[in-house]
Amino acid sequence: MLLAVPLALSAAGCGGGEPAPRDTAAAADAPRTSAPPRQVVIVVDKKKTTVTTTGRTVDEVLAQAKIPLGPYDLVAPPRNAPAGNLIKVVRLLSKPVVKVVKVPAPVVRKTQPSLEPWTEKVLRKGRPGIKIVKTAYVRRKGRKVLVVIAEKVKRKPVAQILAVGPKPEGVGAAARLNWAALAKCESGGNPKAVNPAGYYGLYQFSLQSWASVGGKGKPSDASPAEQTYRAQLLYVKVNGRWQGQWPHCGSRLFT
């Protein structure tokens, strides 16, 4: 190191004379000094081992610790990098595979009292995100499983914004009737129930009667709360003449 100082100064124009000649033969014959022994923590698949080593690079430390590496194993820091105090190894049973994956757009709902009850309106369309995912097979608890070993977001998703109408709990005096008993009799209390004859949901609406009280799509696709709300609307719409809507179970409303 001392030999380099006059050379550097001379190159910068600060020396007063010719530098002394280097003894290149002596430098070539000088023995390499090994690194002093030190402790390094090696973590292989979350199992920690502390070793004493003189290795300079990650490869040298792993070789001295007699830890062989497979063709696909992940090592951090990289194998040819200088070894620090910690080395991590993840055993891979397969070559990593890179895939492009869509990230679903989140949905943000905002209450808007001016909308019809239980309705929604799209204020902004969403856009899915994109991420690059790297997967490989590893061994976990004796089983071969596929895991994500790295991922990178290429495009962030854009949230869809929905305006949501009010969700009233009931419709006047009709809300005080025993709707749970009616639902149990009509559908067994199953909001997804479908009768092949063309009746749907908790209260076995026909599509026509459902639409008549503002329902969209199929009743069985709506939430139980919306189905109950629209059943109460229907009861009010027919002025309490439930016999035409629920001829076999309507009397349960008054139990």
PyRosetta script that sets phi, psi and omega in degrees:
from pyrosetta import init, pose_from_sequence

init()
pose = pose_from_sequence("MLLAVPLALSAAGCGGGEPAPRDTAAAADAPRTSAPPRQVVIVVDKKKTTVTTTGRTVDEVLAQAKIPLGPYDLVAPPRNAPAGNLIKVVRLLSKPVVKVVKVPAPVVRKTQPSLEPWTEKVLRKGRPGIKIVKTAYVRRKGRKVLVVIAEKVKRKPVAQILAVGPKPEGVGAAARLNWAALAKCESGGNPKAVNPAGYYGLYQFSLQSWASVGGKGKPSDASPAEQTYRAQLLYVKVNGRWQGQWPHCGSRLFT")
pose.set_psi(1, -36.3)
pose.set_omega(1, -179.3)
pose.set_phi(2, -67.6)
pose.set_psi(2, -30.8)
pose.set_omega(2, -179.7)
pose.set_phi(3, -66.9)
pose.set_psi(3, -26.3)
pose.set_omega(3, -176.2)
pose.set_phi(4, -77.0)
pose.set_psi(4, -21.7)
pose.set_omega(4, -174.5)
pose.set_phi(5, -66.0)
pose.set_psi(5, -52.2)
pose.set_omega(5, 179.2)
pose.set_phi(6, -62.7)
pose.set_psi(6, -32.6)
pose.set_omega(6, 178.8)
pose.set_phi(7, -64.2)
pose.set_psi(7, -43.1)
pose.set_omega(7, -179.3)
pose.set_phi(8, -65.2)
pose.set_psi(8, -42.2)
pose.set_omega(8, -179.9)
pose.set_phi(9, -64.9)
pose.set_psi(9, -39.2)
pose.set_omega(9, 179.4)
pose.set_phi(10, -64.0)
pose.set_psi(10, -41.6)
pose.set_omega(10, -178.9)
pose.set_phi(11, -64.2)
pose.set_psi(11, -30.2)
pose.set_omega(11, -179.7)
pose.set_phi(12, -85.6)
pose.set_psi(12, -0.4)
pose.set_omega(12, 178.9)
pose.set_phi(13, 84.4)
pose.set_psi(13, 20.3)
pose.set_omega(13, -176.6)
pose.set_phi(14, -104.9)
pose.set_psi(14, -5.9)
pose.set_omega(14, -176.1)
pose.set_phi(15, -85.5)
pose.set_psi(15, 153.6)
pose.set_omega(15, -179.4)
pose.set_phi(16, -99.1)
pose.set_psi(16, -6.1)
pose.set_omega(16, -178.1)
pose.set_phi(17, -161.6)
pose.set_psi(17, -172.5)
pose.set_omega(17, -179.1)
pose.set_phi(18, -72.4)
pose.set_psi(18, 137.9)
pose.set_omega(18, 177.8)
pose.set_phi(19, -69.4)
pose.set_psi(19, 151.8)
pose.set_omega(19, 178.8)
pose.set_phi(20, -67.4)
pose.set_psi(20, 141.9)
pose.set_omega(20, -179.9)
pose.set_phi(21, -64.3)
pose.set_psi(21, 140.9)
pose.set_omega(21, 178.6)
pose.set_phi(22, -83.5)
pose.set_psi(22, 143.3)
pose.set_omega(22, 176.3)
pose.set_phi(23, -87.9)
pose.set_psi(23, 82.3)
pose.set_omega(23, -175.2)
pose.set_phi(24, -64.4)
pose.set_psi(24, -33.0)
pose.set_omega(24, -179.7)
pose.set_phi(25, -65.6)
pose.set_psi(25, -40.6)
pose.set_omega(25, -179.9)
pose.set_phi(26, -67.0)
pose.set_psi(26, -37.8)
pose.set_omega(26, 179.9)
pose.set_phi(27, -65.8)
pose.set_psi(27, -38.7)
pose.set_omega(27, -178.6)
pose.set_phi(28, -67.6)
pose.set_psi(28, -33.2)
pose.set_omega(28, -176.7)
pose.set_phi(29, -85.5)
pose.set_psi(29, -5.8)
pose.set_omega(29, -176.4)
pose.set_phi(30, -67.7)
pose.set_psi(30, 135.6)
pose.set_omega(30, -178.9)
pose.set_phi(31, -69.9)
pose.set_psi(31, 145.6)
pose.set_omega(31, 176.4)
pose.set_phi(32, -74.1)
pose.set_psi(32, 133.3)
pose.set_omega(32, 177.3)
pose.set_phi(33, -86.4)
pose.set_psi(33, 135.2)
pose.set_omega(33, 179.2)
pose.set_phi(34, -86.4)
pose.set_psi(34, 156.0)
pose.set_omega(34, 178.9)
pose.set_phi(35, -68.1)
pose.set_psi(35, 145.0)
pose.set_omega(35, 178.5)
pose.set_phi(36, -67.7)
pose.set_psi(36, 148.0)
pose.set_omega(36, 178.7)
pose.set_phi(37, -58.7)
pose.set_psi(37, 140.1)
pose.set_omega(37, 178.1)
pose.set_phi(38, -151.2)
pose.set_psi(38, 166.6)
pose.set_omega(38, -179.5)
pose.set_phi(39, -97.7)
pose.set_psi(39, 136.7)
pose.set_omega(39, 177.9)
pose.set_phi(40, -130.5)
pose.set_psi(40, 135.6)
pose.set_omega(40, 176.6)
pose.set_phi(41, -91.6)
pose.set_psi(41, 126.3)
pose.set_omega(41, 177.8)
pose.set_phi(42, -114.8)
pose.set_psi(42, 124.5)
pose.set_omega(42, 179.6)
pose.set_phi(43, -112.9)
pose.set_psi(43, 113.9)
pose.set_omega(43, 178.7)
pose.set_phi(44, -112.6)
pose.set_psi(44, 113.2)
pose.set_omega(44, -177.9)
pose.set_phi(45, 49.9)
pose.set_psi(45, 47.5)
pose.set_omega(45, 175.8)
pose.set_phi(46, 73.2)
pose.set_psi(46, 4.2)
pose.set_omega(46, 175.9)
pose.set_phi(47, -98.1)
pose.set_psi(47, 121.7)
pose.set_omega(47, -172.2)
pose.set_phi(48, -94.6)
pose.set_psi(48, 135.8)
pose.set_omega(48, 174.9)
pose.set_phi(49, -135.1)
pose.set_psi(49, 137.4)
pose.set_omega(49, 175.8)
pose.set_phi(50, -108.2)
pose.set_psi(50, 126.2)
pose.set_omega(50, -178.0)
pose.set_phi(51, -123.4)
pose.set_psi(51, 153.8)
pose.set_omega(51, 171.6)
pose.set_phi(52, -101.0)
pose.set_psi(52, 127.3)
pose.set_omega(52, -170.7)
pose.set_phi(53, -144.7)
pose.set_psi(53, 157.7)
pose.set_omega(53, 171.2)
pose.set_phi(54, -113.8)
pose.set_psi(54, 6.4)
pose.set_omega(54, -178.5)
pose.set_phi(55, -65.0)
pose.set_psi(55, 143.1)
pose.set_omega(55, 179.5)
pose.set_phi(56, -93.1)
pose.set_psi(56, -40.4)
pose.set_omega(56, -178.9)
pose.set_phi(57, -102.4)
pose.set_psi(57, 167.8)
pose.set_omega(57, 177.4)
pose.set_phi(58, -59.9)
pose.set_psi(58, -43.5)
pose.set_omega(58, 179.1)
pose.set_phi(59, -58.4)
pose.set_psi(59, -43.5)
pose.set_omega(59, -178.5)
pose.set_phi(60, -66.1)
pose.set_psi(60, -40.6)
pose.set_omega(60, 179.6)
pose.set_phi(61, -64.4)
pose.set_psi(61, -45.1)
pose.set_omega(61, -179.8)
pose.set_phi(62, -65.2)
pose.set_psi(62, -37.2)
pose.set_omega(62, 178.4)
pose.set_phi(63, -65.0)
pose.set_psi(63, -44.0)
pose.set_omega(63, 178.8)
pose.set_phi(64, -65.2)
pose.set_psi(64, -32.5)
pose.set_omega(64, 178.9)
pose.set_phi(65, -81.8)
pose.set_psi(65, -2.3)
pose.set_omega(65, 179.9)
pose.set_phi(66, 57.8)
pose.set_psi(66, 46.6)
pose.set_omega(66, 175.6)
pose.set_phi(67, -111.3)
pose.set_psi(67, 100.7)
pose.set_omega(67, -179.1)
pose.set_phi(68, -73.8)
pose.set_psi(68, 153.7)
pose.set_omega(68, 179.0)
pose.set_phi(69, -114.2)
pose.set_psi(69, 138.2)
pose.set_omega(69, 175.5)
pose.set_phi(70, -81.2)
pose.set_psi(70, 171.8)
pose.set_omega(70, -174.9)
pose.set_phi(71, -66.3)
pose.set_psi(71, -22.7)
pose.set_omega(71, -175.9)
pose.set_phi(72, -115.5)
pose.set_psi(72, 2.8)
pose.set_omega(72, -176.0)
pose.set_phi(73, -61.2)
pose.set_psi(73, 142.8)
pose.set_omega(73, 176.6)
pose.set_phi(74, -94.1)
pose.set_psi(74, 134.3)
pose.set_omega(74, -178.2)
pose.set_phi(75, -131.1)
pose.set_psi(75, 132.6)
pose.set_omega(75, 176.5)
pose.set_phi(76, -136.2)
pose.set_psi(76, 128.2)
pose.set_omega(76, -3.8)
pose.set_phi(77, -62.5)
pose.set_psi(77, 172.2)
pose.set_omega(77, 178.7)
pose.set_phi(78, -56.8)
pose.set_psi(78, 155.3)
pose.set_omega(78, -171.8)
pose.set_phi(79, -59.4)
pose.set_psi(79, -35.6)
pose.set_omega(79, -177.5)
pose.set_phi(80, -92.4)
pose.set_psi(80, 6.0)
pose.set_omega(80, -179.4)
pose.set_phi(81, -84.0)
pose.set_psi(81, 157.9)
pose.set_omega(81, 174.7)
pose.set_phi(82, -60.7)
pose.set_psi(82, 138.7)
pose.set_omega(82, -177.7)
pose.set_phi(83, -80.6)
pose.set_psi(83, 132.3)
pose.set_omega(83, 174.3)
pose.set_phi(84, -95.7)
pose.set_psi(84, -145.9)
pose.set_omega(84, -179.3)
pose.set_phi(85, -91.7)
pose.set_psi(85, -6.9)
pose.set_omega(85, -177.2)
pose.set_phi(86, -142.2)
pose.set_psi(86, 132.8)
pose.set_omega(86, 175.5)
pose.set_phi(87, -127.8)
pose.set_psi(87, 131.7)
pose.set_omega(87, 179.0)
pose.set_phi(88, -115.6)
pose.set_psi(88, 135.0)
pose.set_omega(88, 178.7)
pose.set_phi(89, -127.2)
pose.set_psi(89, 130.3)
pose.set_omega(89, 174.0)
pose.set_phi(90, -117.0)
pose.set_psi(90, 119.1)
pose.set_omega(90, -179.8)
pose.set_phi(91, -76.1)
pose.set_psi(91, 125.0)
pose.set_omega(91, 175.9)
pose.set_phi(92, -111.5)
pose.set_psi(92, 135.8)
pose.set_omega(92, -180.0)
pose.set_phi(93, -93.3)
pose.set_psi(93, -5.1)
pose.set_omega(93, -178.6)
pose.set_phi(94, -148.7)
pose.set_psi(94, 163.0)
pose.set_omega(94, 176.0)
pose.set_phi(95, -68.4)
pose.set_psi(95, 133.5)
pose.set_omega(95, 179.8)
pose.set_phi(96, -59.8)
pose.set_psi(96, 142.8)
pose.set_omega(96, 178.9)
pose.set_phi(97, -116.9)
pose.set_psi(97, 132.7)
pose.set_omega(97, -179.1)
pose.set_phi(98, -102.9)
pose.set_psi(98, 129.5)
pose.set_omega(98, 179.6)
pose.set_phi(99, -131.3)
pose.set_psi(99, 151.9)
pose.set_omega(99, 173.4)
pose.set_phi(100, -96.7)
pose.set_psi(100, 123.0)
pose.set_omega(100, -174.2)
pose.set_phi(101, -121.2)
pose.set_psi(101, 136.1)
pose.set_omega(101, 175.2)
pose.set_phi(102, -83.6)
pose.set_psi(102, 138.0)
pose.set_omega(102, 177.3)
pose.set_phi(103, -103.9)
pose.set_psi(103, 117.8)
pose.set_omega(103, -177.6)
pose.set_phi(104, -57.5)
pose.set_psi(104, 142.7)
pose.set_omega(104, 177.6)
pose.set_phi(105, -73.3)
pose.set_psi(105, 131.8)
pose.set_omega(105, 175.1)
pose.set_phi(106, -67.8)
pose.set_psi(106, 160.2)
pose.set_omega(106, 179.8)
pose.set_phi(107, -117.2)
pose.set_psi(107, 125.4)
pose.set_omega(107, 177.3)
pose.set_phi(108, -108.6)
pose.set_psi(108, 122.2)
pose.set_omega(108, -179.7)
pose.set_phi(109, -105.4)
pose.set_psi(109, 130.6)
pose.set_omega(109, 179.1)
pose.set_phi(110, -121.5)
pose.set_psi(110, 126.9)
pose.set_omega(110, -179.3)
pose.set_phi(111, -68.0)
pose.set_psi(111, 132.0)
pose.set_omega(111, 178.3)
pose.set_phi(112, -133.3)
pose.set_psi(112, 100.0)
pose.set_omega(112, -174.2)
pose.set_phi(113, -59.2)
pose.set_psi(113, -21.4)
pose.set_omega(113, -177.1)
pose.set_phi(114, -74.8)
pose.set_psi(114, -15.3)
pose.set_omega(114, 178.4)
pose.set_phi(115, -77.2)
pose.set_psi(115, 160.2)
pose.set_omega(115, 175.0)
pose.set_phi(116, -64.4)
pose.set_psi(116, 147.3)
pose.set_omega(116, 178.7)
pose.set_phi(117, -55.3)
pose.set_psi(117, 138.6)
pose.set_omega(117, 176.2)
pose.set_phi(118, 63.9)
pose.set_psi(118, 22.8)
pose.set_omega(118, 176.2)
pose.set_phi(119, -111.0)
pose.set_psi(119, 161.6)
pose.set_omega(119, 179.8)
pose.set_phi(120, -134.0)
pose.set_psi(120, 150.2)
pose.set_omega(120, 178.6)
pose.set_phi(121, -136.5)
pose.set_psi(121, 132.6)
pose.set_omega(121, -179.3)
pose.set_phi(122, -77.6)
pose.set_psi(122, 119.1)
pose.set_omega(122, 176.5)
pose.set_phi(123, -92.7)
pose.set_psi(123, -32.6)
pose.set_omega(123, 176.9)
pose.set_phi(124, -149.1)
pose.set_psi(124, 130.5)
pose.set_omega(124, 177.6)
pose.set_phi(125, -72.5)
pose.set_psi(125, 144.1)
pose.set_omega(125, 177.2)
pose.set_phi(126, -87.8)
pose.set_psi(126, 167.2)
pose.set_omega(126, 175.9)
pose.set_phi(127, -139.5)
pose.set_psi(127, 128.1)
pose.set_omega(127, -179.4)
pose.set_phi(128, -67.6)
pose.set_psi(128, 152.4)
pose.set_omega(128, 174.8)
pose.set_phi(129, -89.2)
pose.set_psi(129, 176.2)
pose.set_omega(129, 179.4)
pose.set_phi(130, -134.7)
pose.set_psi(130, 133.5)
pose.set_omega(130, 173.7)
pose.set_phi(131, -135.1)
pose.set_psi(131, 151.4)
pose.set_omega(131, 177.9)
pose.set_phi(132, -97.5)
pose.set_psi(132, 121.7)
pose.set_omega(132, -174.8)
pose.set_phi(133, -118.2)
pose.set_psi(133, 132.2)
pose.set_omega(133, 176.6)
pose.set_phi(134, -110.3)
pose.set_psi(134, 124.4)
pose.set_omega(134, -178.4)
pose.set_phi(135, -123.6)
pose.set_psi(135, 157.9)
pose.set_omega(135, 176.1)
pose.set_phi(136, -159.7)
pose.set_psi(136, 162.8)
pose.set_omega(136, 176.6)
pose.set_phi(137, -88.7)
pose.set_psi(137, 137.1)
pose.set_omega(137, 176.0)
pose.set_phi(138, -131.8)
pose.set_psi(138, 169.9)
pose.set_omega(138, 177.1)
pose.set_phi(139, -102.9)
pose.set_psi(139, 125.0)
pose.set_omega(139, 178.9)
pose.set_phi(140, -131.6)
pose.set_psi(140, 118.0)
pose.set_omega(140, -179.7)
pose.set_phi(141, 53.3)
pose.set_psi(141, 41.6)
pose.set_omega(141, 176.7)
pose.set_phi(142, 81.9)
pose.set_psi(142, 0.2)
pose.set_omega(142, -177.9)
pose.set_phi(143, -115.7)
pose.set_psi(143, 147.1)
pose.set_omega(143, 176.8)
pose.set_phi(144, -86.5)
pose.set_psi(144, 117.3)
pose.set_omega(144, -176.5)
pose.set_phi(145, -130.8)
pose.set_psi(145, 151.7)
pose.set_omega(145, 178.3)
pose.set_phi(146, -91.6)
pose.set_psi(146, 128.0)
pose.set_omega(146, -178.5)
pose.set_phi(147, -131.7)
pose.set_psi(147, 159.1)
pose.set_omega(147, 173.4)
pose.set_phi(148, -86.2)
pose.set_psi(148, 121.6)
pose.set_omega(148, -179.3)
pose.set_phi(149, -102.3)
pose.set_psi(149, -16.0)
pose.set_omega(149, 176.6)
pose.set_phi(150, -165.1)
pose.set_psi(150, 149.3)
pose.set_omega(150, 174.6)
pose.set_phi(151, -152.2)
pose.set_psi(151, 150.6)
pose.set_omega(151, -178.1)
pose.set_phi(152, -140.1)
pose.set_psi(152, 130.3)
pose.set_omega(152, 179.5)
pose.set_phi(153, -78.7)
pose.set_psi(153, 122.5)
pose.set_omega(153, 177.9)
pose.set_phi(154, -94.9)
pose.set_psi(154, -35.7)
pose.set_omega(154, 177.6)
pose.set_phi(155, -147.6)
pose.set_psi(155, 126.9)
pose.set_omega(155, -180.0)
pose.set_phi(156, -74.5)
pose.set_psi(156, 144.6)
pose.set_omega(156, 177.1)
pose.set_phi(157, -70.8)
pose.set_psi(157, 152.3)
pose.set_omega(157, 176.0)
pose.set_phi(158, -108.4)
pose.set_psi(158, 125.8)
pose.set_omega(158, -175.0)
pose.set_phi(159, -68.3)
pose.set_psi(159, 142.5)
pose.set_omega(159, 169.6)
pose.set_phi(160, -83.9)
pose.set_psi(160, 135.6)
pose.set_omega(160, -179.9)
pose.set_phi(161, -111.4)
pose.set_psi(161, 123.1)
pose.set_omega(161, 179.8)
pose.set_phi(162, -115.1)
pose.set_psi(162, 135.9)
pose.set_omega(162, 168.3)
pose.set_phi(163, -88.5)
pose.set_psi(163, 131.6)
pose.set_omega(163, -174.5)
pose.set_phi(164, -118.7)
pose.set_psi(164, 130.2)
pose.set_omega(164, 178.0)
pose.set_phi(165, -73.8)
pose.set_psi(165, 169.0)
pose.set_omega(165, -180.0)
pose.set_phi(166, -62.7)
pose.set_psi(166, 155.8)
pose.set_omega(166, 179.8)
pose.set_phi(167, -123.4)
pose.set_psi(167, 78.5)
pose.set_omega(167, -177.5)
pose.set_phi(168, -65.4)
pose.set_psi(168, 148.5)
pose.set_omega(168, -177.9)
pose.set_phi(169, -81.5)
pose.set_psi(169, -21.5)
pose.set_omega(169, -178.2)
pose.set_phi(170, -167.4)
pose.set_psi(170, 172.0)
pose.set_omega(170, -178.6)
pose.set_phi(171, -119.8)
pose.set_psi(171, 95.2)
pose.set_omega(171, 175.3)
pose.set_phi(172, 51.9)
pose.set_psi(172, -138.3)
pose.set_omega(172, -177.4)
pose.set_phi(173, -66.8)
pose.set_psi(173, -24.5)
pose.set_omega(173, -179.9)
pose.set_phi(174, -61.9)
pose.set_psi(174, -27.1)
pose.set_omega(174, -178.4)
pose.set_phi(175, -66.3)
pose.set_psi(175, -18.5)
pose.set_omega(175, -177.2)
pose.set_phi(176, -86.3)
pose.set_psi(176, -4.0)
pose.set_omega(176, 178.5)
pose.set_phi(177, -79.0)
pose.set_psi(177, 167.1)
pose.set_omega(177, -174.2)
pose.set_phi(178, -88.7)
pose.set_psi(178, 78.8)
pose.set_omega(178, -177.6)
pose.set_phi(179, -71.8)
pose.set_psi(179, -28.8)
pose.set_omega(179, 177.4)
pose.set_phi(180, -63.7)
pose.set_psi(180, -39.1)
pose.set_omega(180, 179.2)
pose.set_phi(181, -68.1)
pose.set_psi(181, -39.3)
pose.set_omega(181, 177.3)
pose.set_phi(182, -63.2)
pose.set_psi(182, -44.3)
pose.set_omega(182, -179.3)
pose.set_phi(183, -63.3)
pose.set_psi(183, -39.9)
pose.set_omega(183, -180.0)
pose.set_phi(184, -63.5)
pose.set_psi(184, -38.8)
pose.set_omega(184, 179.9)
pose.set_phi(185, -72.5)
pose.set_psi(185, -41.3)
pose.set_omega(185, -175.5)
pose.set_phi(186, -74.8)
pose.set_psi(186, -42.2)
pose.set_omega(186, -170.3)
pose.set_phi(187, -133.8)
pose.set_psi(187, 6.1)
pose.set_omega(187, -173.5)
pose.set_phi(188, 71.5)
pose.set_psi(188, 16.4)
pose.set_omega(188, -179.1)
pose.set_phi(189, 77.2)
pose.set_psi(189, 19.6)
pose.set_omega(189, -177.7)
pose.set_phi(190, -100.6)
pose.set_psi(190, 110.8)
pose.set_omega(190, -178.1)
pose.set_phi(191, -67.9)
pose.set_psi(191, -15.0)
pose.set_omega(191, -179.6)
pose.set_phi(192, -98.7)
pose.set_psi(192, 5.1)
pose.set_omega(192, -175.4)
pose.set_phi(193, -61.1)
pose.set_psi(193, 138.3)
pose.set_omega(193, 177.4)
pose.set_phi(194, -132.4)
pose.set_psi(194, 124.9)
pose.set_omega(194, 175.4)
pose.set_phi(195, -96.9)
pose.set_psi(195, 127.1)
pose.set_omega(195, -178.5)
pose.set_phi(196, -55.6)
pose.set_psi(196, -20.2)
pose.set_omega(196, 179.0)
pose.set_phi(197, -73.8)
pose.set_psi(197, -7.7)
pose.set_omega(197, 176.2)
pose.set_phi(198, 108.2)
pose.set_psi(198, 33.0)
pose.set_omega(198, 179.2)
pose.set_phi(199, -124.8)
pose.set_psi(199, 144.4)
pose.set_omega(199, -167.2)
pose.set_phi(200, -136.1)
pose.set_psi(200, 146.3)
pose.set_omega(200, 166.6)
pose.set_phi(201, 82.1)
pose.set_psi(201, -169.4)
pose.set_omega(201, -176.3)
pose.set_phi(202, -56.1)
pose.set_psi(202, -41.1)
pose.set_omega(202, -171.4)
pose.set_phi(203, -109.9)
pose.set_psi(203, 11.8)
pose.set_omega(203, 176.5)
pose.set_phi(204, 51.4)
pose.set_psi(204, 56.2)
pose.set_omega(204, 173.5)
pose.set_phi(205, -67.3)
pose.set_psi(205, 145.8)
pose.set_omega(205, 160.2)
pose.set_phi(206, -82.7)
pose.set_psi(206, 159.0)
pose.set_omega(206, 179.5)
pose.set_phi(207, -61.7)
pose.set_psi(207, -33.8)
pose.set_omega(207, -179.9)
pose.set_phi(208, -67.0)
pose.set_psi(208, -45.7)
pose.set_omega(208, -179.7)
pose.set_phi(209, -68.7)
pose.set_psi(209, -34.3)
pose.set_omega(209, 176.8)
pose.set_phi(210, -62.4)
pose.set_psi(210, -47.2)
pose.set_omega(210, -179.7)
pose.set_phi(211, -66.3)
pose.set_psi(211, -29.7)
pose.set_omega(211, -176.8)
pose.set_phi(212, -67.2)
pose.set_psi(212, -20.0)
pose.set_omega(212, 178.6)
pose.set_phi(213, -112.1)
pose.set_psi(213, 24.4)
pose.set_omega(213, 171.9)
pose.set_phi(214, 89.6)
pose.set_psi(214, 6.5)
pose.set_omega(214, -179.8)
pose.set_phi(215, -72.8)
pose.set_psi(215, 146.0)
pose.set_omega(215, 178.1)
pose.set_phi(216, -113.4)
pose.set_psi(216, 143.8)
pose.set_omega(216, 178.1)
pose.set_phi(217, 68.9)
pose.set_psi(217, -144.8)
pose.set_omega(217, -179.9)
pose.set_phi(218, -98.4)
pose.set_psi(218, 142.0)
pose.set_omega(218, 177.7)
pose.set_phi(219, -57.6)
pose.set_psi(219, -36.8)
pose.set_omega(219, -177.2)
pose.set_phi(220, -68.5)
pose.set_psi(220, -12.4)
pose.set_omega(220, 176.5)
pose.set_phi(221, -92.3)
pose.set_psi(221, -9.7)
pose.set_omega(221, 179.9)
pose.set_phi(222, -85.6)
pose.set_psi(222, 162.5)
pose.set_omega(222, 178.3)
pose.set_phi(223, -69.9)
pose.set_psi(223, 155.0)
pose.set_omega(223, 176.5)
pose.set_phi(224, -55.1)
pose.set_psi(224, -38.0)
pose.set_omega(224, -179.1)
pose.set_phi(225, -64.7)
pose.set_psi(225, -41.5)
pose.set_omega(225, 178.8)
pose.set_phi(226, -67.7)
pose.set_psi(226, -39.5)
pose.set_omega(226, 178.3)
pose.set_phi(227, -60.0)
pose.set_psi(227, -42.1)
pose.set_omega(227, 179.0)
pose.set_phi(228, -65.8)
pose.set_psi(228, -42.8)
pose.set_omega(228, 178.6)
pose.set_phi(229, -59.0)
pose.set_psi(229, -45.0)
pose.set_omega(229, -177.0)
pose.set_phi(230, -75.6)
pose.set_psi(230, -27.2)
pose.set_omega(230, 173.1)
pose.set_phi(231, -65.6)
pose.set_psi(231, -39.2)
pose.set_omega(231, 177.0)
pose.set_phi(232, -67.1)
pose.set_psi(232, -38.4)
pose.set_omega(232, 175.3)
pose.set_phi(233, -60.1)
pose.set_psi(233, -41.8)
pose.set_omega(233, -179.8)
pose.set_phi(234, -64.5)
pose.set_psi(234, -40.9)
pose.set_omega(234, 178.7)
pose.set_phi(235, -60.4)
pose.set_psi(235, -43.6)
pose.set_omega(235, 179.3)
pose.set_phi(236, -67.7)
pose.set_psi(236, -39.6)
pose.set_omega(236, -177.3)
pose.set_phi(237, -61.5)
pose.set_psi(237, -36.0)
pose.set_omega(237, -179.2)
pose.set_phi(238, -93.8)
pose.set_psi(238, 13.2)
pose.set_omega(238, 177.6)
pose.set_phi(239, 57.6)
pose.set_psi(239, 39.2)
pose.set_omega(239, 175.0)
pose.set_phi(240, 78.4)
pose.set_psi(240, 5.1)
pose.set_omega(240, 179.7)
pose.set_phi(241, -84.8)
pose.set_psi(241, 76.7)
pose.set_omega(241, -173.6)
pose.set_phi(242, -70.6)
pose.set_psi(242, -16.9)
pose.set_omega(242, -174.6)
pose.set_phi(243, -60.5)
pose.set_psi(243, -32.1)
pose.set_omega(243, 179.7)
pose.set_phi(244, -77.0)
pose.set_psi(244, -19.9)
pose.set_omega(244, -177.1)
pose.set_phi(245, -98.7)
pose.set_psi(245, -43.8)
pose.set_omega(245, -177.3)
pose.set_phi(246, -132.4)
pose.set_psi(246, 69.4)
pose.set_omega(246, -172.3)
pose.set_phi(247, -61.8)
pose.set_psi(247, -30.2)
pose.set_omega(247, -175.9)
pose.set_phi(248, -94.6)
pose.set_psi(248, -29.0)
pose.set_omega(248, -173.5)
pose.set_phi(249, -116.7)
pose.set_psi(249, -7.7)
pose.set_omega(249, -173.3)
pose.set_phi(250, -57.4)
pose.set_psi(250, -29.8)
pose.set_omega(250, -178.9)
pose.set_phi(251, -63.8)
pose.set_psi(251, -19.4)
pose.set_omega(251, 179.3)
pose.set_phi(252, -66.1)
pose.set_psi(252, -18.3)
pose.set_omega(252, 178.4)
pose.set_phi(253, -60.4)
pose.set_psi(253, -23.7)
pose.set_omega(253, -172.4)
pose.set_phi(254, -108.7)
pose.set_psi(254, 16.5)
pose.set_omega(254, 179.1)
pose.set_phi(255, -90.2)
pose.dump_pdb("model.pdb")
